[in-house]
Structure formats: C-alpha cells, structure tokens
C-alpha cells in the first residue's frame, strides 16, 4: 500500500498565519503539523509516500522532509495548482499509485490512541475502509448513518440535519479501483471532486467498510485558529504527562523497522541541542538497553 498526504489548499481559515507558511507547516505544539499525518502513515507500515501541495508551498515541504531516506522511506512531491476537492488527489497521484492500494490522509488531521488503524491497514485487500468518529458537530463533516447491526447505510457531506454523530475523519483506505472512480466523478455544486462521492460509490458497490473509532481515540482537525490551539494544548498535555511524543516520524520509523538504532543515532547527532533531540537521544538509549536484554 502507498500513502498520500494532501497538504494543499489556501488555508484561509488560518489567515493571517498562512500568509507566511502553509497550514500544514504551522506548529502543533512542538512539531510541524505535517509530521503528525506522516507519522501515522509510517506507524502503519507505509513506506512509499506522495505529498501533494501548492506550487508555492512544495519547496518548503521538500526542505523540511527531503526525499524521506533519512527515515527509511521515500517521498515524492506533486503539485495541486488549485484546490478542486480531496478526491482530486487520486488523479494528481495516478502514476504514483500505479497498481497499488492507497491510503490518503489529510495534512491537517492529528490522530492519537488505540490500534484501530493497524488492523484496517493490514486487512485491506478489496474495496475501501473509512472510519467513523463520534463528534458533537457532525454537520461540519461527512456523516455516516448506520443500521441496527452497525452497517453503513448512507454517507452525506456536511448535512444540515445529520443522521448520526459519526463523522468521517481524514484518513481513507482504498484498493486500486479508486483511481477509476475518481476519474469518473462529476464536480459537486462547489466545483470540487468530493471524497464523500468516492465513498458513496464504494458503498453502492457493497465494498465499503466503516470502522467506528472507540471512545479512547483522539481525532483533532487543526484547520482553524481555535482548533490549532486546541490540538497544540492536547499534544502538550499528553506529551508532558506520559513522557512520549505524538507524531514523531523518527521514532515511528524506528519502531516500524524502517530505521535501525545506529541510523537513528546518527540522525540525532546532527540535530541542534533542543528538547526534540533530547527526546530522541533517550529513545536511542532505551532501544539499546532493550537490545542488550534480548
């Protein structure tokens, strides 16, 4: 499976912050926002990634992330000249996807807790898997309606009267049919290729599974000034209380086996003296200790 990070758009809801840097380059506590979706994909075994952003912002992402080899992965970059819907990502990354299945994650979504994603990534062979997260304001999102047995009945995009409180967060898993489905979509009334229409087509074919996220799972959409602050506060609280970092690509790559301890140690040595470096220095030390005990 390959992975796409969609980090485009104008970021108008974060104005004036986005006058100087893309939304997905804004800090969520101690890391650039894009680190969080990147780490989510790495944690779930994705090693080949494509980042899609605007022509003006792509050089900044390339400066930040490089080609991914430092983390034992590969990252390609594609331009989205103008935002025309989430599903447009599959057309932009068509040649990158090739004949593989694909995970699409939005660059302003932060996930933490539970292991619901791991099973979904591993089990996908045919069709699509999306997720349902209980929220207080479902009218802001795509909303899933379930029957009494927990099967998805319908999906509506930002409905005025939601049929449930289960919103679809910005992580979607698809087989290779998704490229053809996206190619045949008609733009919505707002002129965009809607990801909800992709999901509805999989539902029509009987090939869509919706996995409900449990109550201990956190999904943060950091797309507005207030939600960006809330996401930063949440990450700070968890990291200080538990002594771990959320959205750390280096640690995710080590745990997934994309980096060995020596390679991570070399990365740490090149970092300036800061809290992030100290954390990874401790990760390396703990990994070496556990290796000796085996």
TORKOL-4160 file (C-alpha; in steps of 0.2 Angstrom, whole numbers, padded with zeros to 4 digits, m for minus):
294
<pt num="1" X="0000" Y="0000" Z="0000"/>
<pt num="2" X="0006" Y="0018" Z="m0004"/>
<pt num="3" X="0002" Y="0034" Z="0005"/>
<pt num="4" X="m0004" Y="0051" Z="0000"/>
<pt num="5" X="m0003" Y="0066" Z="0011"/>
<pt num="6" X="m0014" Y="0080" Z="0005"/>
<pt num="7" X="m0007" Y="0096" Z="0011"/>
<pt num="8" X="m0014" Y="0109" Z="m0002"/>
<pt num="9" X="m0027" Y="0122" Z="0000"/>
<pt num="10" X="m0026" Y="0141" Z="0004"/>
<pt num="11" X="m0028" Y="0139" Z="0022"/>
<pt num="12" X="m0040" Y="0154" Z="0023"/>
<pt num="13" X="m0047" Y="0149" Z="0039"/>
<pt num="14" X="m0030" Y="0151" Z="0047"/>
<pt num="15" X="m0027" Y="0169" Z="0040"/>
<pt num="16" X="m0016" Y="0178" Z="0043"/>
<pt num="17" X="m0004" Y="0164" Z="0049"/>
<pt num="18" X="m0005" Y="0156" Z="0031"/>
<pt num="19" X="0002" Y="0172" Z="0024"/>
<pt num="20" X="0019" Y="0166" Z="0029"/>
<pt num="21" X="0018" Y="0147" Z="0029"/>
<pt num="22" X="0006" Y="0134" Z="0023"/>
<pt num="23" X="m0007" Y="0127" Z="0035"/>
<pt num="24" X="0002" Y="0110" Z="0036"/>
<pt num="25" X="0018" Y="0119" Z="0041"/>
<pt num="26" X="0011" Y="0128" Z="0056"/>
<pt num="27" X="0017" Y="0121" Z="0073"/>
<pt num="28" X="0006" Y="0109" Z="0083"/>
<pt num="29" X="0014" Y="0111" Z="0099"/>
<pt num="30" X="0032" Y="0106" Z="0096"/>
<pt num="31" X="0032" Y="0099" Z="0078"/>
<pt num="32" X="0026" Y="0105" Z="0061"/>
<pt num="33" X="0008" Y="0099" Z="0058"/>
<pt num="34" X="0013" Y="0088" Z="0043"/>
<pt num="35" X="0023" Y="0077" Z="0055"/>
<pt num="36" X="0008" Y="0070" Z="0063"/>
<pt num="37" X="0000" Y="0063" Z="0047"/>
<pt num="38" X="0017" Y="0057" Z="0041"/>
<pt num="39" X="0020" Y="0048" Z="0057"/>
<pt num="40" X="0003" Y="0040" Z="0056"/>
<pt num="41" X="0007" Y="0033" Z="0039"/>
<pt num="42" X="0024" Y="0027" Z="0045"/>
<pt num="43" X="0017" Y="0019" Z="0060"/>
<pt num="44" X="0005" Y="0009" Z="0049"/>
<pt num="45" X="0019" Y="0002" Z="0038"/>
<pt num="46" X="0018" Y="0014" Z="0023"/>
<pt num="47" X="0035" Y="0017" Z="0016"/>
<pt num="48" X="0031" Y="0025" Z="m0001"/>
<pt num="49" X="0023" Y="0042" Z="0001"/>
<pt num="50" X="0017" Y="0056" Z="m0011"/>
<pt num="51" X="0014" Y="0074" Z="m0004"/>
<pt num="52" X="0003" Y="0085" Z="m0013"/>
<pt num="53" X="0003" Y="0104" Z="m0011"/>
<pt num="54" X="0003" Y="0120" Z="m0019"/>
<pt num="55" X="0017" Y="0125" Z="m0031"/>
<pt num="56" X="0022" Y="0139" Z="m0019"/>
<pt num="57" X="0022" Y="0128" Z="m0004"/>
<pt num="58" X="0031" Y="0112" Z="m0011"/>
<pt num="59" X="0048" Y="0119" Z="m0009"/>
<pt num="60" X="0046" Y="0122" Z="0009"/>
<pt num="61" X="0039" Y="0104" Z="0012"/>
<pt num="62" X="0054" Y="0097" Z="0002"/>
<pt num="63" X="0066" Y="0107" Z="0013"/>
<pt num="64" X="0058" Y="0100" Z="0028"/>
<pt num="65" X="0055" Y="0082" Z="0023"/>
<pt num="66" X="0068" Y="0079" Z="0009"/>
<pt num="67" X="0066" Y="0063" Z="0000"/>
<pt num="68" X="0062" Y="0053" Z="0015"/>
<pt num="69" X="0078" Y="0042" Z="0015"/>
<pt num="70" X="0083" Y="0049" Z="0032"/>
<pt num="71" X="0068" Y="0040" Z="0039"/>
<pt num="72" X="0070" Y="0024" Z="0028"/>
<pt num="73" X="0055" Y="0029" Z="0017"/>
<pt num="74" X="0053" Y="0038" Z="0000"/>
<pt num="75" X="0043" Y="0054" Z="m0003"/>
<pt num="76" X="0038" Y="0061" Z="m0020"/>
<pt num="77" X="0030" Y="0078" Z="m0022"/>
<pt num="78" X="0016" Y="0083" Z="m0034"/>
<pt num="79" X="0008" Y="0100" Z="m0037"/>
<pt num="80" X="m0011" Y="0104" Z="m0034"/>
<pt num="81" X="m0012" Y="0120" Z="m0045"/>
<pt num="82" X="m0029" Y="0124" Z="m0037"/>
<pt num="83" X="m0039" Y="0115" Z="m0024"/>
<pt num="84" X="m0053" Y="0105" Z="m0033"/>
<pt num="85" X="m0058" Y="0093" Z="m0019"/>
<pt num="86" X="m0050" Y="0079" Z="m0009"/>
<pt num="87" X="m0053" Y="0066" Z="m0022"/>
<pt num="88" X="m0043" Y="0076" Z="m0035"/>
<pt num="89" X="m0028" Y="0069" Z="m0026"/>
<pt num="90" X="m0030" Y="0052" Z="m0034"/>
<pt num="91" X="m0029" Y="0060" Z="m0051"/>
<pt num="92" X="m0014" Y="0070" Z="m0047"/>
<pt num="93" X="m0005" Y="0055" Z="m0040"/>
<pt num="94" X="m0011" Y="0042" Z="m0053"/>
<pt num="95" X="0006" Y="0037" Z="m0059"/>
<pt num="96" X="0012" Y="0036" Z="m0041"/>
<pt num="97" X="m0002" Y="0025" Z="m0036"/>
<pt num="98" X="0001" Y="0013" Z="m0051"/>
<pt num="99" X="m0007" Y="m0004" Z="m0047"/>
<pt num="100" X="m0006" Y="m0002" Z="m0028"/>
<pt num="101" X="m0019" Y="0001" Z="m0015"/>
<pt num="102" X="m0018" Y="0018" Z="m0007"/>
<pt num="103" X="m0020" Y="0027" Z="0010"/>
<pt num="104" X="m0025" Y="0045" Z="0009"/>
<pt num="105" X="m0023" Y="0056" Z="0024"/>
<pt num="106" X="m0026" Y="0075" Z="0026"/>
<pt num="107" X="m0012" Y="0085" Z="0031"/>
<pt num="108" X="m0021" Y="0094" Z="0045"/>
<pt num="109" X="m0028" Y="0079" Z="0054"/>
<pt num="110" X="m0020" Y="0073" Z="0070"/>
<pt num="111" X="m0024" Y="0055" Z="0077"/>
<pt num="112" X="m0019" Y="0048" Z="0093"/>
<pt num="113" X="m0023" Y="0032" Z="0104"/>
<pt num="114" X="m0030" Y="0015" Z="0101"/>
<pt num="115" X="m0025" Y="0002" Z="0087"/>
<pt num="116" X="m0040" Y="0003" Z="0076"/>
<pt num="117" X="m0029" Y="0009" Z="0061"/>
<pt num="118" X="m0017" Y="m0006" Z="0062"/>
<pt num="119" X="m0030" Y="m0019" Z="0058"/>
<pt num="120" X="m0038" Y="m0009" Z="0044"/>
<pt num="121" X="m0021" Y="m0006" Z="0035"/>
<pt num="122" X="m0016" Y="m0024" Z="0037"/>
<pt num="123" X="m0033" Y="m0032" Z="0031"/>
<pt num="124" X="m0037" Y="m0021" Z="0016"/>
<pt num="125" X="m0037" Y="m0032" Z="0001"/>
<pt num="126" X="m0053" Y="m0026" Z="m0009"/>
<pt num="127" X="m0064" Y="m0011" Z="m0008"/>
<pt num="128" X="m0062" Y="0003" Z="0004"/>
<pt num="129" X="m0061" Y="0006" Z="0023"/>
<pt num="130" X="m0065" Y="0023" Z="0031"/>
<pt num="131" X="m0068" Y="0027" Z="0049"/>
<pt num="132" X="m0082" Y="0034" Z="0060"/>
<pt num="133" X="m0078" Y="0046" Z="0075"/>
<pt num="134" X="m0092" Y="0052" Z="0087"/>
<pt num="135" X="m0092" Y="0071" Z="0087"/>
<pt num="136" X="m0103" Y="0085" Z="0093"/>
<pt num="137" X="m0103" Y="0094" Z="0077"/>
<pt num="138" X="m0106" Y="0081" Z="0063"/>
<pt num="139" X="m0114" Y="0094" Z="0051"/>
<pt num="140" X="m0096" Y="0100" Z="0048"/>
<pt num="141" X="m0091" Y="0084" Z="0040"/>
<pt num="142" X="m0096" Y="0069" Z="0030"/>
<pt num="143" X="m0108" Y="0059" Z="0041"/>
<pt num="144" X="m0111" Y="0040" Z="0041"/>
<pt num="145" X="m0128" Y="0033" Z="0045"/>
<pt num="146" X="m0128" Y="0015" Z="0052"/>
<pt num="147" X="m0142" Y="0002" Z="0054"/>
<pt num="148" X="m0145" Y="m0008" Z="0069"/>
<pt num="149" X="m0131" Y="m0020" Z="0065"/>
<pt num="150" X="m0118" Y="m0007" Z="0063"/>
<pt num="151" X="m0118" Y="m0007" Z="0044"/>
<pt num="152" X="m0116" Y="0009" Z="0035"/>
<pt num="153" X="m0132" Y="0014" Z="0026"/>
<pt num="154" X="m0128" Y="0031" Z="0019"/>
<pt num="155" X="m0115" Y="0045" Z="0019"/>
<pt num="156" X="m0119" Y="0063" Z="0017"/>
<pt num="157" X="m0107" Y="0078" Z="0015"/>
<pt num="158" X="m0110" Y="0091" Z="0028"/>
<pt num="159" X="m0129" Y="0088" Z="0030"/>
<pt num="160" X="m0140" Y="0101" Z="0038"/>
<pt num="161" X="m0148" Y="0088" Z="0048"/>
<pt num="162" X="m0136" Y="0074" Z="0052"/>
<pt num="163" X="m0142" Y="0056" Z="0053"/>
<pt num="164" X="m0129" Y="0052" Z="0066"/>
<pt num="165" X="m0115" Y="0059" Z="0076"/>
<pt num="166" X="m0102" Y="0049" Z="0067"/>
<pt num="167" X="m0091" Y="0060" Z="0056"/>
<pt num="168" X="m0078" Y="0053" Z="0044"/>
<pt num="169" X="m0061" Y="0059" Z="0048"/>
<pt num="170" X="m0047" Y="0062" Z="0036"/>
<pt num="171" X="m0040" Y="0045" Z="0033"/>
<pt num="172" X="m0046" Y="0034" Z="0019"/>
<pt num="173" X="m0040" Y="0017" Z="0013"/>
<pt num="174" X="m0044" Y="0011" Z="m0005"/>
<pt num="175" X="m0040" Y="m0003" Z="m0017"/>
<pt num="176" X="m0034" Y="0002" Z="m0034"/>
<pt num="177" X="m0052" Y="0005" Z="m0041"/>
<pt num="178" X="m0051" Y="0022" Z="m0033"/>
<pt num="179" X="m0042" Y="0030" Z="m0047"/>
<pt num="180" X="m0055" Y="0025" Z="m0060"/>
<pt num="181" X="m0069" Y="0030" Z="m0048"/>
<pt num="182" X="m0061" Y="0047" Z="m0045"/>
<pt num="183" X="m0059" Y="0049" Z="m0064"/>
<pt num="184" X="m0077" Y="0047" Z="m0067"/>
<pt num="185" X="m0083" Y="0059" Z="m0053"/>
<pt num="186" X="m0093" Y="0074" Z="m0058"/>
<pt num="187" X="m0089" Y="0090" Z="m0048"/>
<pt num="188" X="m0101" Y="0095" Z="m0034"/>
<pt num="189" X="m0110" Y="0111" Z="m0033"/>
<pt num="190" X="m0095" Y="0120" Z="m0026"/>
<pt num="191" X="m0084" Y="0113" Z="m0041"/>
<pt num="192" X="m0075" Y="0100" Z="m0031"/>
<pt num="193" X="m0072" Y="0081" Z="m0033"/>
<pt num="194" X="m0079" Y="0076" Z="m0016"/>
<pt num="195" X="m0071" Y="0062" Z="m0006"/>
<pt num="196" X="m0089" Y="0058" Z="0000"/>
<pt num="197" X="m0094" Y="0054" Z="m0018"/>
<pt num="198" X="m0080" Y="0041" Z="m0019"/>
<pt num="199" X="m0086" Y="0033" Z="m0003"/>
<pt num="200" X="m0104" Y="0033" Z="m0008"/>
<pt num="201" X="m0098" Y="0024" Z="m0024"/>
<pt num="202" X="m0089" Y="0010" Z="m0014"/>
<pt num="203" X="m0105" Y="0009" Z="m0003"/>
<pt num="204" X="m0116" Y="0007" Z="m0019"/>
<pt num="205" X="m0104" Y="m0007" Z="m0024"/>
<pt num="206" X="m0106" Y="m0016" Z="m0007"/>
<pt num="207" X="m0087" Y="m0014" Z="m0005"/>
<pt num="208" X="m0086" Y="0000" Z="0009"/>
<pt num="209" X="m0082" Y="m0004" Z="0027"/>
<pt num="210" X="m0084" Y="0009" Z="0041"/>
<pt num="211" X="m0074" Y="0005" Z="0057"/>
<pt num="212" X="m0080" Y="0015" Z="0072"/>
<pt num="213" X="m0066" Y="0023" Z="0082"/>
<pt num="214" X="m0068" Y="0019" Z="0101"/>
<pt num="215" X="m0070" Y="0032" Z="0114"/>
<pt num="216" X="m0052" Y="0032" Z="0119"/>
<pt num="217" X="m0047" Y="0038" Z="0102"/>
<pt num="218" X="m0042" Y="0056" Z="0098"/>
<pt num="219" X="m0045" Y="0065" Z="0082"/>
<pt num="220" X="m0040" Y="0083" Z="0080"/>
<pt num="221" X="m0044" Y="0093" Z="0065"/>
<pt num="222" X="m0031" Y="0108" Z="0066"/>
<pt num="223" X="m0039" Y="0118" Z="0052"/>
<pt num="224" X="m0044" Y="0134" Z="0061"/>
<pt num="225" X="m0035" Y="0145" Z="0073"/>
<pt num="226" X="m0045" Y="0139" Z="0088"/>
<pt num="227" X="m0043" Y="0120" Z="0083"/>
<pt num="228" X="m0025" Y="0123" Z="0080"/>
<pt num="229" X="m0023" Y="0130" Z="0098"/>
<pt num="230" X="m0033" Y="0115" Z="0105"/>
<pt num="231" X="m0023" Y="0102" Z="0096"/>
<pt num="232" X="m0007" Y="0110" Z="0102"/>
<pt num="233" X="m0014" Y="0110" Z="0120"/>
<pt num="234" X="m0019" Y="0092" Z="0119"/>
<pt num="235" X="m0002" Y="0086" Z="0112"/>
<pt num="236" X="0007" Y="0096" Z="0125"/>
<pt num="237" X="m0004" Y="0088" Z="0139"/>
<pt num="238" X="m0001" Y="0070" Z="0133"/>
<pt num="239" X="0017" Y="0073" Z="0130"/>
<pt num="240" X="0021" Y="0080" Z="0147"/>
<pt num="241" X="0010" Y="0068" Z="0156"/>
<pt num="242" X="0016" Y="0052" Z="0148"/>
<pt num="243" X="0034" Y="0057" Z="0143"/>
<pt num="244" X="0031" Y="0052" Z="0125"/>
<pt num="245" X="0030" Y="0061" Z="0109"/>
<pt num="246" X="0015" Y="0061" Z="0097"/>
<pt num="247" X="0018" Y="0062" Z="0078"/>
<pt num="248" X="0037" Y="0059" Z="0079"/>
<pt num="249" X="0042" Y="0052" Z="0062"/>
<pt num="250" X="0060" Y="0046" Z="0068"/>
<pt num="251" X="0053" Y="0036" Z="0082"/>
<pt num="252" X="0039" Y="0029" Z="0071"/>
<pt num="253" X="0052" Y="0023" Z="0058"/>
<pt num="254" X="0062" Y="0015" Z="0072"/>
<pt num="255" X="0048" Y="0006" Z="0079"/>
<pt num="256" X="0042" Y="0000" Z="0062"/>
<pt num="257" X="0059" Y="m0006" Z="0057"/>
<pt num="258" X="0062" Y="0007" Z="0043"/>
<pt num="259" X="0077" Y="0013" Z="0053"/>
<pt num="260" X="0089" Y="0004" Z="0064"/>
<pt num="261" X="0096" Y="0011" Z="0081"/>
<pt num="262" X="0113" Y="0016" Z="0073"/>
<pt num="263" X="0104" Y="0026" Z="0059"/>
<pt num="264" X="0093" Y="0035" Z="0071"/>
<pt num="265" X="0108" Y="0039" Z="0082"/>
<pt num="266" X="0116" Y="0047" Z="0068"/>
<pt num="267" X="0101" Y="0057" Z="0064"/>
<pt num="268" X="0101" Y="0063" Z="0082"/>
<pt num="269" X="0119" Y="0068" Z="0082"/>
<pt num="270" X="0115" Y="0080" Z="0068"/>
<pt num="271" X="0101" Y="0089" Z="0077"/>
<pt num="272" X="0104" Y="0105" Z="0087"/>
<pt num="273" X="0103" Y="0105" Z="0105"/>
<pt num="274" X="0084" Y="0105" Z="0109"/>
<pt num="275" X="0070" Y="0096" Z="0118"/>
<pt num="276" X="0066" Y="0086" Z="0102"/>
<pt num="277" X="0085" Y="0080" Z="0101"/>
<pt num="278" X="0085" Y="0075" Z="0119"/>
<pt num="279" X="0069" Y="0065" Z="0117"/>
<pt num="280" X="0076" Y="0055" Z="0103"/>
<pt num="281" X="0093" Y="0053" Z="0112"/>
<pt num="282" X="0083" Y="0045" Z="0126"/>
<pt num="283" X="0074" Y="0034" Z="0113"/>
<pt num="284" X="0090" Y="0028" Z="0106"/>
<pt num="285" X="0097" Y="0024" Z="0124"/>
<pt num="286" X="0081" Y="0014" Z="0128"/>
<pt num="287" X="0082" Y="0005" Z="0112"/>
<pt num="288" X="0100" Y="0000" Z="0115"/>
<pt num="289" X="0096" Y="m0006" Z="0133"/>
<pt num="290" X="0081" Y="m0017" Z="0127"/>
<pt num="291" X="0093" Y="m0024" Z="0113"/>
<pt num="292" X="0106" Y="m0029" Z="0126"/>
<pt num="293" X="0092" Y="m0038" Z="0136"/>
<pt num="294" X="0086" Y="m0049" Z="0122"/>
